[in-house]
Structures are given as structure tokens and as C-alpha cells.
Amino acid sequence: MLSTSSVKAARARASAYKIADERGLHLFVAPTGRKSFRLRFRWQGHEQLLTIGQWPEVSLDAARARAEAAREQLSRGVDPRTIRAAVTFEAAARDWHAHRRPGWTAVHADDVLDSLVADVFPAIGADELAAIDSPAVLRVVRAVERRGAIATARRIRQRISDVFAYAVSEGWCASDPAAVVGRALAPAPAARHQPALVAVDDVRALLAAADRAAGGAMVKLASRFLALTAVRLSAVRGARWREIEDLDGAAPLWRVPAARMKLRAAKKLDAANEHLVPLAPAAVAVLRTARAAAGGDDDALIFAGRGAGAPIGENAIGDLYDRAGFAGRHVAHGWRASFSTILNERFPDERGAIDRALGHILKREDGSAAKVEGAYNRAQLLDARRRLFDAWAAILTD
């Protein structure tokens, strides 16, 4: 099969040649050095050839997505050589997603595609791009609004618009019908703090209630691990076993890749920005239980959802807390506020270590960002942070 590196490394020869991928897709390299993705298929008993696109304008992932769309057309009795003349929204969206995916975290990429599969494809996925107008997009988005998911509706409208902008650039359609729909949506909800419990008795009660509530065992383990580590939900959902170090040793550690941290895109590419989380014995116990329950190699997700290759749902932990009787009082992201508030009250001299434990930038005494210091002082304060996480685990579990 092809890989991005093998496509990049392919060099011109005296004669044209092909490098196979799968199911008829291959890279064609001309004597001039020009590279294009092509798909061999049979139509009415004869072998045919479809040019998918030129490299590097079309990436390998995008070529595979376009090839899959062509195969889908073929299965419906449609000549895939007409794909440029009649691209469906789903075909365009999957192509756009494959094009954008390298710049996203795996969890975000899955969330984007899942939202399209759940809320957009059933309504307009099979429609040709040129046949979709603004009222059709508005109907899709208002159906999400009626569930009370106002912020989600606005994100979906933006994603539909991004797909159309990509399709216009590719020459598949002439305009973006989603562009004006935003003006017809319900106002964005006012920004407000995420609800969080900040009293010791309350956080202990929540964990106990969550253990008793109805819900999957893996979601409950993820909830407890989130509470014990005080990271962002996306970090836990995307956690893989290869990120855990010295699990059975004296200094267990979770090394969260920079790509899954809340950082600017450029910083996500720098390993120096990875986040180190010392693991208290209670957190280690959660991981051992998860491994015993699901196993998995180093590349496997620690807290997998219903499909082993997908993380637990974005709302699974929040829904667990609602069922436990804490709706409106605490959300998954609230553990960061709980950790900061309770530990700052108990250890007022450990503010720097607490901020580091949360992955925050360093602060001056007046609370302003110490930008220069933050850029050069990369001391991890691991010993101090390990003591904090041990103390936090004791607060939650004793």
C-alpha cells in the first residue's frame, strides 16, 4: 500500500510507472515527474480509468476518500467518471474531512465526522451539491436547535459551510448556501462558567453517586481518571496506553502529547509542549482496572467506546453525572475548577505548581501572564506536582 512518504519519495523514470494502493487505486508517475492518483474499475464489462487528482494538490487520504466515493457511485450503477459533474454532499464532506484531518487531533477529527454522520448526512448527504439550497441547510441546523443544542447547531452550520467552501474551490459547485444561514439561527448562548463543585464533601459525593448510577464501566473509569488527573476531557478521551510511563514503578507518569493540549496549532507540533501528569496510586489503580477489563496494545485507546477504535462519547461523562443527580451542578470540565479551588485553599504557597499541574502558563504575582518566563522556564516541578496529585487523590478517595 501507499504511504505519504512513499508518494513523496516517488521519482521520475524513463517510462511512466504505477505504485499500487488498494482496490484499484494507484499512484501514476509520469516521465516528467508529475504524480496523479488514478482508480481502475470495471464498467459494463470493460476496464476503465478515473483520474482522482494530482499530488500534492490532492493528498493520499483525500485520494482514498474520493476513490471510496467513486466505488459508492459504481455500486449504485453510476459511472464514477461523472463524479466531478455530480458530487454529493457526503462525498464532498468526506473528502474535506480527509484533507483537514492531518491538522486535527484524532479526537477532534472523530467528533467532526460523527456530527456530520449523525445530523447532516441523513438529511442532505445523498443530495448533489448543486441541489442543496439555503432553506435545506437551515432545516438541518434547526433540527439540531430543537434538541436544545444551540452551540452544536452553530458548529454544524460552520462545518457545512466549510465543506461548501472546499467544494467551490475544487470546482464541484458554485456557491456556499450555508453562508447566510447563520443569520437565521438562534443567538449563541451567553458565555458562562462551567458548573463545578468546589467543596470537598460535594466532590466525594459526586464520585460515589457516579459509581452507583447506571452507565458503562469504561465511562465510570474514565470519569474517575478525569477527576484524579484534572486534565481536559479531550485528553482523557484520546488517551492511549503508549502515553503511560512506569505504570508499575515508583514514579508513574502520563505524558499527554502536545497535539491534544489546548494550544495554538504551531505549539501542538512541538514535543516540548507535552503535558506531564504524575499519577497518584488511585489513578494507577484506575488504569490497571481498565487494562484488565479491555486489554489493548500500546496504540489502543485506554477508555474506548462501543467500538474499540473510537473513544467514549463526548457527552458520556456529563450524562453520567446527570443520571447521578448532579445535573446543572457539575460537568466533566468542572474537575479543573474543583482541583484549582480546593488545592489553592489548602496549599496557597503552591500556586505555581497547581497552575503547572493544570497545564496553565506561568503567572506573575499580580495574575498577569509571564510570557517571557513561560517561554524559557520549562521546569516541570514534577516532585511538587506529584505531592499535589497524591494530596488531591487523598481528598477525593479518603
VENCORMO-V540417 format. One line per field, one symbol per residue. phi: phi as a letter, one per 20 degrees, with the letter a starting at -180 (. if undefined). A space follows every 50 residues. Layout:
phi=???
This chain:
phi=.fcgffffefdfcfcfbccfdblnfbeddegfnfdbeccebdclncfccd efreeegdfffffffffffffffffemdfffegfebeefffffffgfffe ggedffffgfffffffffddggecgeffgfeedfgfffffffffgffnef ffgfffgffffffffffffenebdbdfefefgfeefgffffbfffbecdg gffffffffffeffqfffffffffffffdlefgffffefcffeedlgdde cfbddeggfdeecfgfffedffefdddfdfgffffffffffffcmoefef ffdfefegedfgffdfffffffffndgmdbcgffffffgffffffecfed gffffffemeffcefenffefffffdedgelfffffffffffffffdf
